């Protein structure tokens, strides 16, 4: 499975960005898709995930500001990020999980920078 993420960039505090991720390859049986982020000096952390059935999980830090969605027909997952803060600055990684085989796939990352 290959994951291609896009949509990062530079935005001012309070602005919005929308990340997109398209999965290709052997995508049959993919369960959860989602987004993680990693800021310099920090560990990679969960931002939001969505199951194939639409069950959503958010990190507390993004509740009410970020919204994840998924289009199974397009093998895509999206992250709408509103009211961005400087602490949201990080490389954002798309993720996909296939529970049956235990496979965990990562995209190449897209940089999000929020200026104060």
Secondary structure, DSSP 8 states (H G I E B T S, - for coil): -EEEEE--EEEETT--EEEEEEEESS-TT---EEEEEE-TTS--EEEEEE-TT--EEE-GGGTTTEEEEEEGGGTEEEEEE-S--GGG-EEEEEEEEETTTTEEEE---EEEEEE-
